[in-house]
Amino acid sequence: MKTTMSSKGQIVLPAALREQDNLEPGDEFSVERLEQGQYRLIRSRPLPNEGLVDWLLACPEKDFFVPIESESTDDL
């Protein structure tokens, strides 16, 4: 497959490759220069639950969750 670099240095991955590998807007890649004219593009995948602690700590208010009493499933 062929693609062309834009005047801004952007390269578009062909739709067939994006669909085959489930690539989505915002996916990040590493680029390695192997030698003159040869490059390797590697998709960076976030670790599972990356950013979860920061998201939880960003809760608007501490102790905002108040449990309510409910019936036990044993009683059903």
C-alpha positions in Angstrom: 0.0 0.0 0.0 1.2 3.5 -0.7 0.5 6.8 1.2 1.8 10.3 0.8 3.2 12.6 3.5 1.4 16.0 3.7 3.2 19.4 3.8 2.7 19.2 7.6 4.6 15.9 7.8 1.5 13.8 8.4 1.1 10.3 7.0 -2.3 8.7 6.6 -2.6 5.0 7.3 -4.8 3.4 4.6 -8.3 2.5 5.8 -7.8 -1.2 5.2 -4.9 -1.2 7.8 -6.9 0.9 10.3 -9.8 -1.5 10.1 -7.7 -4.6 10.2 -5.9 -3.5 13.4 -8.9 -1.6 15.0 -7.0 1.7 15.0 -8.9 4.6 16.4 -8.4 8.4 16.4 -6.1 9.3 19.2 -4.1 6.1 19.1 -0.4 6.8 19.8 2.6 5.4 17.9 6.3 5.3 18.3 8.5 5.9 15.2 12.0 4.4 15.0 14.4 5.2 12.2 16.0 2.0 11.2 18.3 3.4 8.5 18.0 6.1 5.8 14.6 5.8 4.2 13.4 3.0 6.5 11.2 3.5 9.5 9.2 1.4 11.9 5.9 2.4 13.3 4.8 0.8 16.6 1.4 1.3 18.2 1.7 2.2 21.8 -1.0 0.5 23.9 -1.9 1.9 27.3 -1.7 -0.4 30.2 -4.9 -1.8 31.6 -6.5 0.6 34.0 -3.9 3.2 33.3 -5.1 6.5 34.7 -7.8 4.9 36.9 -6.4 6.1 40.2 -6.1 9.7 38.9 -9.7 9.5 37.7 -10.9 8.2 41.0 -9.0 10.8 42.9 -10.6 13.5 40.8 -14.0 12.7 42.3 -15.8 16.0 42.9 -16.2 15.5 46.6 -14.9 13.1 49.2 -17.5 10.9 51.0 -20.1 11.7 48.4 -21.2 8.1 48.2 -23.7 7.0 50.8 -24.7 3.4 50.8 -28.4 2.6 51.1 -29.9 -0.4 52.8 -31.3 -3.0 50.5 -32.7 -6.5 50.8 -30.4 -9.4 50.7 -30.6 -11.7 47.7 -31.0 -14.5 50.1 -34.5 -13.2 51.0 -35.6 -13.2 47.3 
